[in-house]
Amino acid sequence: GHAKSIYVSTGGNDSTGKGTTSSPYKTIQRAHYDAAAGDVIYLKGGTYYPTKDEWIGSVNGTSSARITVQSAPNEWAILDGSNNGNGTSVLIITSSYITVQYLEIRNSKDSGIRINGDNNIVENCNVQGSYRSGIWTKGSYNKVSRCAVWNNCKANSARTADSGWSAGIDGYQCSYVSFSGN
């Protein structure tokens, strides 16, 4: 089991919300601020249009009690970066022992998902339409598996060296990172 469930909804409120199903938060970042090792942050179904990156960086999980961010059961959450400023990723993970799963990330103005922490897992996610990499990782012992990553690298649509060489899934200064089944 897990310690507690924290809820996020497109109609939630970061100021007055309590992270419950009846009073959810609006952003992953706010929910993560209240999370502890072992907690699960559930995103209610719908399309979220963040106006800045969703940052998972205030609390770490542990090797035996990860913090998980995912769509609520039988629902599908989409994080759409269309309203973000240029150079802004949709989801940035700087904490460690985080699992992100069962989400769709689209239209990022930078990388769809950026992993800067260690021992993180991104799995069963769809990532499309990013200006740079669909999923970008730096750090150690991160794992990306069973993700569908397509139509990214819009910065390099000309496919020339002058446009940069962003990839669908990219590792930079990382060690012991695995990419499988993508």
Summary of the structure (lengths in Angstrom):
residues: 182
radius of gyration: 15.5
end to end distance: 27.8
largest distance: 50.4
contacts: 656
relative contact order: 0.13
helix: 8%
strand: 36%
